Amino acid sequence: MSDPELDRIWHRIRGELRRAVSDSTWHIWLERLDVSSLDGTTLAIEAPDDVRAWVQGRFHRLLQACAERVLGPGTRVEIRGPQDVEPEPARVAAQASQELNPRMTFEQFVIGDSNRFAHAAALAVAEMPGLAYNPLFICGPPGLGKTHLLHSIANYVTEHGGGMSVRYTTVEAFTDHFVGSLRGGMDAFKAAYRGVDVLLVDDVQFLQSKAKTEQEFFHTFNALHQAGAQLVLTSDRLPRDMDALEDRLRERFEAGLVVDVAPADRATRLTILRKRVAQDDVGDVGEGALELIADRVDTNIRALEGALIRVVAFGSLTGRSVDAELAGEVLAGLYPELTPRSRTLREIQERTCEAFGISLEELLSSSRAQPLAWPRQVAMYLSRELTDATLPAIGRAFGGRNHTTVLHAYRRTAERIASDRDAFEAVRRLTETLGGR
């Protein structure tokens, strides 16, 4: 079956599915599903890893019914993951040019200290392809927004580029396309990549140990760069750390601008969650629930959004309010390793005294001398961050101080570690000593 025909069938099935569920259910669970193949009466549907189990358990029968309305009785639906799908020759070319996600734009990208430079560089490239930074190399751990920036560039150039051609792909899709073209001729393959104005390639670290693909990518890179086309690449590591990559290609990666993205801080994580709630219109989600998710899930953005999806879904299925209590229950089961262990105020006080070389009596005294005031503020800050104690309880544990003093200490510490690198490092080391997040 030709790709256009399969796409038309999938479009009709999606229409049936969209009419059968609420807006929130559609956006949270079903919008990202895609068709993989139709083999006889078996329709293969691809579901992303973070929702596949839930879709299989909760929506398989609905998908089956929608497919039967379009294809007739006897149709069988299989739900697969991306790694389960073998690209058929007829679909390899389509995979090589990955579909753009219209939701991934610069407007929807949440900027924080961890990604500000990368965002600025990506926007400059989108506004002036081939003239700003070429190539632009964005590196960082998975799930921190690298792919979002690639799609943002592609969507921006598509809308404002005056007809400039854009191609987004991954190294795996590039490899599949290249291998398939070895059997059917390379002219079409070369035209697909070397005739574009902007080429965006995700996960170039996978070029390592693929000698033939690496060689072809090298020639593609050179042809585009010499023609003045813009190249943007992402990787989970710096070019210099790609030991298995040929020197000549690694040098070209480093010849432009290399920027990195780092894990988002708490404020940025919270903004991401608020924006996701507003964008997906998932209903009433309490601020306490968002704060708890932002506190617990700090690994990457995908895990953060996945946690939100699960909490909202659990609330919808059980009819409970999506508040901090519900979020705590859901996350305790999903991320038990992220549940903070119990700490005592005395433990925090003693560890702080050891770190700053003062006695417990000095820490709890009424003295406001600077050598004592800063350690005391840090200890109060950590007491609020790492325990469930209330402000009045913390104040009582620090020599009978009132809750406003504790709140002042917390804010002063937060401000100082945001602007003073030494202060930040001191608090970070102390937090690690206490086994904090």
N, C-alpha and C positions, 0 to 999 in steps of 0.2 A: 504494500500500500504506500502511495506517495506521501511525502510529508505534508503537503497542503491538505490532502484529504483527511489525514489523521488529525491535523490541527483543527479542521472544521468540525470533526466529530467531538474533539475535546472541548471546543468552544461551546457546543450545544450542551454537553454534559455539565460543564461549569455553570452554564445558565440555569439548568435544572437544580443543581446543587445550591447555587446562590439564592434561589427563590425559596429553598426548603429550610434555611436556617436564619438565625438572627444576625444582625450586623456584627456583633461582638464575636459570635462563634465563627463567622466567616473570616474575619480579620485575624483572629487568634490562631485558628487551627487549619483552615482549609484554603486560604488564599494562595499559599505558596506551593500547593500541590501541582504537579505537572504530569503530562502523559509521557510514557516511555515508548510503548509499542502496542500494537494490536496484532496478535498471532492467532488466527482463526477466531475463536470466540473468547479468547483470553485478553483482557485489557490490562496492561501493566501501568500502574500509577506510581510515580516517584514522590516520596515524602521526605522532607529534611529530617536529619537525625533527631533534632530536639522535639519533634512532634509525632514521629512515626508510630511509636507505641500507643500513644493516646488515640491517634486517628484509626489505627488498626482495631483497637478495642471498642471505641465509641462510634465510629462513623463508617465502618466497613459495610454494614447493611444498607446504610443510606447511599453510599457510593454505588453499591450493587444495584439498588433500585433506580438511581438516576441513569446508570449505564444501560439498564434494560429498557428504559423509556426511549433511549436514543437508538440503541443497537438491536433491541428485541429480546424476547425471553431466551434464557440459556446463556446469556453473557456472564462471564466470570471475571471478577476484579481481583487482581493481585496488587498488594501494596508493598513496594520495595524501597530500599534506601539507595542513595546515590552510588554507593560502592557495589551494589548488587546488579547494576544495570550495565550490560555489555553493549557498547555502541555498535549499531548495525551500520554496514557500509553506507546505506542510503541516508543515515542521519549524522554521519561523522562531520560533514561540512557544516551542517547547521550547528552542531555543538561547538565547533571551533570558534564561531563568532557567537559568544554567549549573549543571551538576551539581557538587556539593561533593565535594572529595577528602577521604575519611576519614583519610588519612595526614597531612594538614596540620592539626595541632592545636598548642595551646600547649605540650603536653608534648614534641612533636617539634621545636619551634623552638629552635635553639641561640642562646643569649643571649651577646652580647659587648659591648664598649664601643661598637661601631659601630651597635648597634640596641637598646640597653637601654631608652632612653627611649620609642622607638616601641613596643616590646613591652609596657612598663608601661601606656602609654596604651591600647593595643588591649585588654589584659586588663581594664582599668577599664571600658571601653566594653562589653565582653562581659558583665561582672558587673552593670552598671547602665545598660542601654540607654536613651538619651534623657536621662540624668541626669548623666553624667560630662563628656564633651566632645562637643559637637554643633554642627557636624560635626567629625569627626576626619579630617584630611587628611594622608596619609602620602606623602612624596615621596622620590625617589632614583633612581639609574640602574637599568636593567633587571637582573633576575637577583639581587637582593639580599634578597628575602624579603617584598616588599610583598604579593604575592598569597597567600603562606603566611599572613600575618597576617589577611587578609580571610577566608580559609577557616577559620582558627582561631576567629575571632569567630563566624562562622556555625555552625560545629560546636558551639561552646560554648553559644550561645543555643538551638540546636536541642535540645541535651541537658538544659540546666539552666534554660531560659527560661520554663518553666511554660506552654508552648503558644504563645509568641510566634512570629509569622510572620517568616521571614527570606527575603530574595531577594538572591542574588549574580548579578551580570552584568558584562559589559564594555561599554564605550561602543559598540564595533562591533556587539555583539549587540543593544544597546538601539536603535541606529540601524536595524538590519535589521527589528526588531520594529515600530518606529515607521513605517518606510516601508511595510511590509506592511499595517499597520493603516489607513493612509490610504485604501486601496482597499476594505477590508472593514469600516470603522467603528472609531471610537476608544474606544468604551465599554469593551470588553474590555481594551484596552491600558492605559487609565487605571486600571481596577480592579486590574490585575496589579501596578502599581507604587505607586499611591497608597493601597493598602489594606494595606500591610505595616507591621510594627513596626520592622524593621531592613532598610535598603537598603544594599548594599555594591556599589560601582561601581569597576571596575578601568580604569586608563588614561584618565582624564578629559581628558588633553591632546589626545585625538583629537576632542574636541568642537569644537576650533578649526576655523573655515572650514566648519562644517556649520550654517548659519544656522537652518534649520527645526528640526533636532534639538536645537540649543542652546536654542532658545526653548522647546521642549517640556520639555527637562530642567530649565530654569529654573522652569517652572510645577510640575513634579513635585517639585523640591527644596522650593519654597515650601509646597506642600500638606503634604508630610511633616513639614517642620520646624514648621509651625504646629500640626500635630496631635500634636507631641511624639515623633514617630518618630525613631529614630537613623539618621544618615547617616554612612557611612565611605567615603572616596574615596582613590584612589591616582593618582599621576602621576609622570612622570619629571622633572618640574621644579616649582619653587615657583609658587604662584598668580600672584605678581607678574611672573613671567617668561613668562606665557601672553599674549603681546601681542595675539594675534588673537582672544582671548576677550572677550566683552562685559564692561564694567566691573561691571555689576550682578551678574553671576554670579561674577566673580573676587572681588568684595567678600564674597559669601556664603561662598566657599571659605575666605577668610581670617578669617571671623568666629568660627570655633571654635578648635581647637588644631591647629597645623601642626607635624608632627614629620618628621624625616628619617632615612633609613637610609643608611649609608655602606659601602664595601667592608670586608669582614671582615679582621681582623688574622690573623696566622699561627696563633695559638693557637686562635682561633675556627674557622678553616678546618680545622684538624686535628681539632677536636672534631666538626665536621660530618661529616667523612669517617668517623671512628670510629663515629658514630651510624648513618650510612648502612650501613656494613658489618654492624653488629649488627642493624639493622632488616630488611635485605633478606636476611640469612643467606646471604651470597655465598661463604662458605667462609673458608679461611685466607688472610688478607692481611697481609703483613709490615708491621711498624711503619715500617720503612725506606721501603717503597713509599708509605705514607700521608704520611710527612714530605716525600718528594720531590714528590709531587703538590701538597701544600700550599705548598711553596716555589715551584713552577713556575707554578701556575695561580692567579693572584690577581685576575683580572678580575671574576668574579662567581660566585655559588653554582651557577648552572646549568652554567657551564663547568667548575667544580670537580667536580660530581657526574658530568658527562659524561665527564670525564677518568678518573674512577674506574671508570665502567662499561666504558670501552674497555680499560683496563689489565686488569681482571678478566676480560673476555671474551677478550682475547688469551691470557691465561694458561690459561683453560679450553680454548680451541681448540687450543693447542699443547702442553698438558700440562705446562707449566713452572710453577714456584713463582712466586707473585705477590710479588716482592721488589723492592728498590730498583733492581737491575740491569734487570729486566724493565720496570719503570715508566719508567726512563730511556730505554730503547729506544723504547717506545711514544710517549712524550711528545716525544721528539726529532723524530719524524715528524709528530705532530699539531700541535705548537706550536713550530716551529723558531725563531720570533721570540722565544720566551720562554727559549730556551736561553742561559744566561749566557755571555758571552764570557770568554775567558781573561784573568785579571789577575795581575800579579805582586805579591809582597809588597813589593817595593821601590816599585812604583808607588803602592800604598796608603800606605806610609810617607811618601813625598814629598808626596803630595796632602794628607795629614793635617798635615804640617809647614807647608805653605802656608796651610792653613785656620786654624791656630792661631798662626801667626807665630813658630814656633820652628825651630831648625836640626835636621838629621837627627842630628847628634852628640848634641844634647840629648835627642832622643827615645829614642835607643838607650843613653843613659848609665845609670848606676846610681842617679842622683838620684831621690828619692821626693818631691821638692817638688811641691805641688799644681799649680802652673802646668804641670808636665811630666807628672804622674801621669795626669791626666784625658785629655790628648791621646794618651798612650801606651795607655791602656785602650781608647779609641775605635779606635785603629789596630789593636789586637789583635782587638777585636770585629769590625771590618770584614774583617780577614784571615781570620777563621773563616767569616764570612757570605759572602764574595765569592770565595773560592778553595777549592780542594780540599786545601790543605795540612793536614797533621796538626798536632795541638797541639804535639808536640815540635819539629816543623819550624818552626812559628811562633815558639816560644820561642827557638830558635837564631837566627832572623833578628832577634830583638829583644835582641841583646846577650848571648846564651847563657842566657836565663832558662829555667826548667823548665816542664813542661806544666801543672803545678798553678797557676802564676802566670798563665798565659794563660787558663786556665779561670776563675780568680777575676776576671780583668779582663773577661772576656766577661759573666759573671753580673752584676758590678757595673754595667757599662754598660747591660745589658738592664733592670735594676731602675731605674736613674736615668732612662732615656728614657721609662719607663712612668709616671713620677711628676713629671718635670721638663720642662715644655714647651720651655724654652730648649734644654735638652740634646737633646730630641727633634728640634727644628728643626735644630740644628747637625749631628747625625748624618744627618738626612734630606738636607740640602743637600750634604753631603760624599758621600753615597751616589749622589746624582744626578750629581755631578761625575765620579764614577768610572764612571758608566753602569750603576749597579746597578738591581735590581728595585725 
